[in-house]
Amino acid sequence: MNPLISYILITAIMPVLFFLIALSPVEVFGCRTRGLLALLIAFASGIAALVTTIKGARERAQVDSNARWWMISTLVLVIPVIAMIVMA
Protein backbone atom coordinates (compact mmCIF):
# COMPACT_ATOMS: atom_id res chain seq x y z
CA MET A 1 0.00 0.00 0.00
CA ASN A 2 1.21 3.50 -0.79
CA PRO A 3 2.64 5.23 2.33
CA LEU A 4 0.71 8.40 1.55
CA ILE A 5 -2.56 6.50 1.73
CA SER A 6 -1.76 4.31 4.71
CA TYR A 7 -0.08 6.90 6.93
CA ILE A 8 -1.72 10.21 6.05
CA LEU A 9 -5.09 9.75 4.39
CA ILE A 10 -6.31 7.09 6.83
CA THR A 11 -5.21 9.14 9.83
CA ALA A 12 -6.80 12.24 8.32
CA ILE A 13 -10.19 10.71 9.04
CA MET A 14 -9.95 11.84 12.69
CA PRO A 15 -9.44 15.58 11.98
CA VAL A 16 -12.10 15.56 9.27
CA LEU A 17 -14.59 13.85 11.56
CA PHE A 18 -13.74 16.25 14.39
CA PHE A 19 -14.32 19.33 12.27
CA LEU A 20 -17.52 17.91 10.77
CA ILE A 21 -18.94 17.48 14.26
CA ALA A 22 -17.52 20.69 15.73
CA LEU A 23 -18.76 22.84 12.86
CA SER A 24 -22.16 21.20 12.53
CA PRO A 25 -25.22 23.23 13.50
CA VAL A 26 -26.46 22.88 17.07
CA GLU A 27 -29.81 21.60 15.80
CA VAL A 28 -28.20 18.45 14.36
CA PHE A 29 -26.81 16.89 17.56
CA GLY A 30 -27.62 19.35 20.29
CA CYS A 31 -25.07 21.43 22.12
CA ARG A 32 -24.01 18.96 24.79
CA THR A 33 -23.91 15.92 22.51
CA ARG A 34 -21.93 17.77 19.89
CA GLY A 35 -19.39 18.89 22.48
CA LEU A 36 -19.07 15.42 23.97
CA LEU A 37 -18.61 13.84 20.54
CA ALA A 38 -15.92 16.38 19.63
CA LEU A 39 -14.21 15.76 22.99
CA LEU A 40 -14.35 12.00 22.46
CA ILE A 41 -12.85 12.26 18.99
CA ALA A 42 -10.12 14.62 20.20
CA PHE A 43 -9.32 12.25 23.07
CA ALA A 44 -9.17 9.21 20.78
CA SER A 45 -7.02 11.14 18.33
CA GLY A 46 -4.66 12.14 21.15
CA ILE A 47 -4.30 8.52 22.26
CA ALA A 48 -3.66 7.46 18.67
CA ALA A 49 -1.05 10.23 18.36
CA LEU A 50 0.75 8.89 21.43
CA VAL A 51 0.73 5.39 19.96
CA THR A 52 2.11 6.57 16.62
CA THR A 53 4.77 8.61 18.41
CA ILE A 54 5.95 5.54 20.31
CA LYS A 55 5.86 3.43 17.15
CA GLY A 56 7.82 6.06 15.22
CA ALA A 57 10.41 6.41 17.99
CA ARG A 58 10.93 2.65 18.08
CA GLU A 59 11.34 2.49 14.31
CA ARG A 60 13.72 5.46 14.36
CA ALA A 61 15.87 3.62 16.91
CA GLN A 62 15.96 0.64 14.54
CA VAL A 63 16.79 2.96 11.61
CA ASP A 64 13.65 2.08 9.68
CA SER A 65 12.57 4.22 6.75
CA ASN A 66 8.95 4.25 7.91
CA ALA A 67 9.75 6.25 11.05
CA ARG A 68 9.21 9.60 9.35
CA TRP A 69 5.79 8.48 8.09
CA TRP A 70 4.79 7.60 11.66
CA MET A 71 5.84 11.05 12.81
CA ILE A 72 3.82 12.68 10.03
CA SER A 73 0.85 10.57 11.14
CA THR A 74 1.38 11.93 14.65
CA LEU A 75 1.21 15.50 13.36
CA VAL A 76 -2.04 14.76 11.54
CA LEU A 77 -3.56 13.10 14.61
CA VAL A 78 -2.66 16.00 16.90
CA ILE A 79 -4.79 18.45 14.89
CA PRO A 80 -8.09 17.67 16.71
CA VAL A 81 -6.40 17.96 20.10
CA ILE A 82 -4.99 21.40 19.28
CA ALA A 83 -8.30 22.48 17.75
CA MET A 84 -10.15 21.41 20.87
CA ILE A 85 -7.81 23.47 23.04
CA VAL A 86 -8.20 26.51 20.78
CA MET A 87 -12.00 26.15 20.54
CA ALA A 88 -12.41 25.71 24.28
SULCOR-V954169 format. One record per pair of residues at least 24 apart in sequence whose ideal C-beta (glycine too) atoms are under 6 Angstrom apart, sorted by the first residue. I is the first residue (numbers start at 1). J is the second residue. If there is no record, write none. Layout:
i=I j=J
i=I j=J
This chain:
i=3 j=69
i=7 j=69
i=7 j=73
i=11 j=73
i=11 j=76
i=11 j=77
i=12 j=76
i=14 j=45
i=14 j=77
i=14 j=80
i=15 j=79
i=15 j=80
i=17 j=41
i=18 j=80
i=41 j=80
i=42 j=80
i=42 j=81
i=42 j=84
i=45 j=77
i=45 j=80
i=46 j=81
i=48 j=77
i=49 j=74
i=49 j=77
i=49 j=78
